[in-house]
């Protein structure tokens, strides 16, 4: 069995959402994330201005997620992020334990 490593993940969701749409989208995304990995911490940073426009969005909702997972699960998670329309950008980095 492969070891689980600690990862940090930053997600940027569309800034065009109303608060209700944002909450609904985040809940749907978090449900999928929790099915794949062991979530340790979730930190919502709120809406921020983007450095450059992404898909007609000048702002985005930032979320930082800390989780434990195998490298295979991280690949599955990144695939999900790429096909999820509500996610503008994401990055996943491995943290030292």
VEXROGU-269719 format. One record per atom (N, C-alpha, C, O, CB): x, y negated, z. Coordinates in steps of 0.001 Angstrom, whole numbers, padded with zeros to 6 digits, always signed. Glycine has a CB too. Layout:
XYZ ...
***
This chain:
+000837+001197+000000 +000000+000000+000000 +000876-001254+000000 +001878-001334+000711 -000949-000002+001222 +000481-002205-000798 +001239-003443-000935 +001004-004358+000260 -000101-004430+000799 +000860-004160-002233 +002057-005053+000662 +001953-005982+001790 +001148-007216+001409 +001160-007666+000263 +003347-006396+002276 +000449-007746+002408 -000274-009002+002205 +000653-010149+002590 +001289-010124+003644 -001603-009041+003042 +000718-011155+001721 +001518-012342+001979 +000601-013524+002261 -000587-013494+001940 +002452-012646+000787 +001164-014557+002862 +000421-015775+003171 +000534-016732+001985 +001628-016973+001476 +000954-016443+004483 -000604-017275+001550 -000646-018198+000409 -001399-019468+000790 -002243-019470+001686 -001313-017526-000820 -001065-020551+000081 -001816-021791+000203 -002329-022126-001187 -001620-021971-002181 -000939-022958+000800 -003556-022583-001239 -004254-022806-002494 -004922-024173-002452 -005635-024489-001498 -005295-021688-002760 -004696-024986-003482 -005383-026269-003600 -006320-026177-004800 -005903-025825-005903 -004364-027463-003755 -007577-026496-004571 -008592-026521-005625 -009073-027952-005809 -009190-028705-004843 -009783-025576-005284 -009352-028322-007052 -009995-029608-007322 -011278-029309-008083 -011251-028787-009198 -009048-030584-008136 -012403-029650-007457 -013715-029462-008085 -014142-030751-008767 -013636-031825-008442 -014775-029023-007042 -015062-030652-009701 -015546-031816-010455 -015981-032951-009526 -016676-032724-008536 -016715-031410-011360 -015567-034161-009855 -015947-035338-009071 -017287-035907-009454 -017767-036843-008815 -014915-036395-009210 -017908-035358-010493 -019208-035859-010949 -020375-035260-010173 -021529-035624-010402 -019382-035569-012421 -020076-034345-009258 -021118-033691-008463 -021738-034643-007451 -021072-035532-006919 -020549-032478-007745 -023034-034437-007194 -023653-035056-006025 -023204-034214-004827 -022628-033141-005007 -025251-035124-006150 -023461-034687-003622 -023062-033941-002425 -023723-032562-002398 -023099-031575-002009 -023429-034729-001152 -024975-032504-002810 -025720-031232-002825 -025119-030256-003842 -024958-029072-003547 -027213-031485-003152 -024789-030753-005038 -024188-029908-006079 -022810-029410-005644 -022447-028257-005877 -024076-030685-007409 -022046-030309-005005 -020714-029951-004508 -020805-028823-003476 -020056-027850-003550 -020020-031185-003891 -021720-028956-002518 -021895-027951-001475 -022304-026608-002070 -021784-025566-001673 -022937-028414-000458 -023236-026632-003022 -023700-025409-003673 -022552-024732-004428 -022372-023518-004334 -024867-025719-004637 -021786-025515-005168 -020655-024981-005938 -019581-024425-005013 -019045-023344-005260 -020057-026071-006843 -019264-025160-003949 -018235-024711-003012 -018649-023411-002339 -017823-022512-002181 -017961-025789-001956 -019902-023295-001942 -020387-022061-001316 -020261-020866-002261 -019860-019779-001846 -021847-022227-000879 -020607-021075-003536 -020505-020008-004534 -019037-019592-004717 -018731-018401-004769 -021112-020470-005890 -018150-020557-004811 -016718-020277-004992 -016138-019602-003755 -015371-018646-003877 -015944-021578-005295 -016494-020085-002564 -015961-019510-001326 -016437-018070-001128 -015701-017244-000587 -016373-020366-000122 -017650-017768-001558 -018166-016399-001461 -017286-015449-002278 -016930-014363-001820 -019641-016330-001952 -016945-015877-003485 -016077-015067-004352 -014676-014937-003742 -014092-013854-003751 -015988-015693-005770 -014142-016036-003218 -012800-016022-002620 -012761-015062-001429 -011826-014273-001294 -012383-017450-002173 -013775-015131-000572 -013802-014279+000626 -013945-012798+000280 -013550-011941+001070 -014945-014701+001543 -014508-012485-000894 -014596-011092-001343 -013245-010558-001814 -013017-009348-001817 -015618-010967-002466 -012349-011466-002214 -011050-011059-002751 -009922-011104-001721 -009065-010220-001695 -010692-011936-003914 -009924-012131-000877 -008788-012348+000025 -009256-012580+001462 -010446-012759+001720 -007949-013544-000453 -008303-012574+002385 -008562-012809+003806 -008287-014288+004110 -007134-014684+004279 -007676-011869+004711 -009344-015096+004179 -009211-016541+004369 -008832-016851+005812 -009466-016365+006749 -010521-017263+003992 -007793-017664+005980 -007322-018068+007306 -007818-019462+007686 -008208-019702+008829 -005799-018031+007354 -007797-020384+006706 -008158-021768+007002 -008679-022452+005742 -008166-022233+004644 -006945-022540+007576 -009709-023283+005917 -010257-024075+004818 -010270-025531+005274 -010768-025856+006352 -011704-023582+004406 -009720-026389+004440 -009658-027806+004780 -010203-028609+003601 -009597-028644+002530 -008195-028241+005132 -011355-029253+003808 -011946-030080+002758 -011405-031497+002898 -011569-032128+003942 -013508-030067+002835 -010763-031994+001850 -010154-033325+001867 -011079-034397+001305 -010798-035590+001419 -008860-033311+001083 -012181-033968+000698 -013140-034925+000161 -012798-035371-001246 -011915-034809-001894 -013224-036121+001056 -013513-036397-001714 -013314-036888-003071 -012123-037837-003115 -011978-038723-002274 -014582-037591-003586 -011277-037627-004119 -010095-038473-004322 -010009-038828-005807 -010548-038128-006665 -008779-037749-003836 -009320-039928-006083 -009066-040337-007460 -007969-039444-008028 -006960-039190-007370 -008664-041848-007541 -008172-038972-009248 -007173-038136-009915 -006087-039022-010533 -006344-040169-010896 -007838-037244-011004 -004888-038484-010645 -003775-039228-011245 -004038-039497-012726 -003598-040513-013266 -002453-038451-011074 -004752-038588-013375 -005129-038747-014779 -006470-038055-014987 -006863-037180-014215 -004032-038160-015741 -007155-038464-016036 -008489-037929-016310 -008410-036469-016747 -007591-036109-017593 -009192-038766-017389 -009273-035629-016160 -009337-034211-016495 -010780-033882-016874 -011687-034030-016055 -008842-033316-015298 -010993-033439-018104 -012337-033074-018582 -013369-034154-018251 -014418-033857-017679 -012773-031735-017967 -013077-035381-018604 -013962-036542-018373 -014205-036843-016896 -015162-037547-016572 -015291-036310-019050 -013379-036339-016005 -013494-036623-014570 -012331-037507-014134 -011169-037204-014404 -013520-035305-013739 -012660-038607-013454 -011623-039488-012908 -011416-039243-011416 -010436-039699-010826 -011989-040956-013149 -012371-038504-010813 -012273-038145-009400 -012524-036653-009252 -013057-036006-010154 -013280-038963-008540 -012131-036112-008094 -012352-034699-007834 -012412-034436-006342 -011857-035195-005547 -011257-033856-008478 -013084-033362-005965 -013155-032930-004576 -011992-031974-004308 -011858-030947-004973 -014530-032250-004263 -011165-032315-003341 -009990-031508-003012 -010292-030566-001849 -010868-030968-000838 -008792-032413-002667 -009890-029300-002013 -010051-028295-000968 -008729-027537-000845 -008152-027110-001845 -011248-027317-001285 -008257-027374+000398 -007039-026611+000651 -007442-025343+001397 -008128-025401+002418 -005984-027451+001471 -007007-024194+000873 -007364-022905+001455 -006088-022132+001755 -005218-021989+000896 -008294-022096+000505 -005989-021637+002976 -004869-020781+003363 -005422-019362+003489 -006452-019147+004129 -004191-021269+004718 -004730-018389+002872 -005239-017017+002906 -004115-016000+002837 -002981-016316+002479 -006211-016786+001762 -004467-014752+003196 -003553-013610+003075 -004110-012691+002000 -005310-012426+001943 -003382-012846+004447 -003199-012208+001140 -003633-011320+000062 -002442-010614-000554 -001291-011006-000357 -004400-012102-001013 -002744-009563-001305 -001711-008891-002090 -001523-009686-003387 -002379-010490-003755 -002097-007385-002388 -000421-009463-004064 -000165-010194-005313 -001218-009861-006376 -001553-010712-007200 +001244-009865-005846 -001735-008640-006362 -002775-008247-007315 -004060-009052-007089 -004697-009491-008047 -003067-006738-007197 -004435-009241-005830 -005640-010020-005507 -005459-011486-005897 -006414-012137-006320 -005969-009911-004000 -004235-012010-005756 -003961-013401-006159 -004163-013546-007667 -004719-014545-008122 -002509-013826-005760 -003721-012570-008435 -003928-012603-009889 -005420-012597-010231 -005855-013327-011122 -003226-011401-010559 -006201-011778-009527 -007655-011744-009736 -008290-013096-009390 -009173-013585-010095 -008294-010624-008884 -007818-013682-008290 -008332-014984-007849 -008028-016064-008888 -008899-016871-009214 -007724-015372-006483 -006810-016085-009404 -006430-017072-010416 -007247-016892-011700 -007605-017873-012352 -004928-016964-010727 -007534-015661-012052 -008374-015401-013229 -009769-015985-013011 -010328-016619-013905 -008465-013874-013517 -010324-015769-011822 -011633-016341-011485 -011600-017867-011588 -012527-018474-012125 -012061-015912-010063 -010527-018490-011071 -010411-019955-011122 -010413-020464-012565 -011019-021493-012864 -009127-020414-010408 -009738-019745-013450 -009643-020178-014849 -010994-020142-015568 -011252-020964-016447 -008649-019302-015593 -011854-019190-015195 -013140-019081-015900 -014273-019830-015201 -015359-019960-015766 -013521-017625-016044 -014042-020323-013988 -015068-021067-013241 -015112-022512-013748 -014124-023238-013636 -014780-021030-011698 -016251-022928-014302 -016395-024254-014903 -016282-025403-013899 -015848-026496-014262 -017717-024341-015603 -016664-025169-012654 -016674-026241-011654 -015277-026615-011164 -015106-027669-010551 -017524-025832-010476 -014273-025771-011421 -012909-026032-010960 -012130-026733-012067 -011967-026202-013165 -012198-024713-010538 -011649-027948-011751 -010861-028704-012726 -009414-028224-012739 -008854-027962-013803 -010916-030208-012415 -008815-028108-011568 -007408-027725-011426 -007255-026861-010186 -008073-026921-009268 -006487-028979-011341 -006193-026052-010169 -005877-025264-008985 -004397-024943-008977 -003737-024964-010016 -006716-023969-008938 -003887-024650-007806 -002534-024142-007666 -002517-023203-006465 -003145-023472-005441 -001496-025308-007501 -001789-022100-006606 -001622-021141-005529 -000124-020966-005304 +000611-020639-006236 -002322-019772-005861 +000335-021184-004064 +001749-021016-003748 +001881-020095-002531 +001053-020107-001621 +002430-022397-003479 +002942-019304-002551 +003199-018404-001439 +003904-019178-000341 +004847-019924-000604 +004041-017183-001887 +003446-018999+000891 +004056-019636+002057 +004945-018615+002761 +004714-017408+002683 +002968-020196+003031 +005944-019113+003436 +006786-018234+004250 +006011-017866+005503 +005359-018721+006103 +008150-018916+004612 +006074-016594+005907 +005341-016132+007094 +005938-016681+008378 +005439-016388+009465 +005326-014611+007147 
***
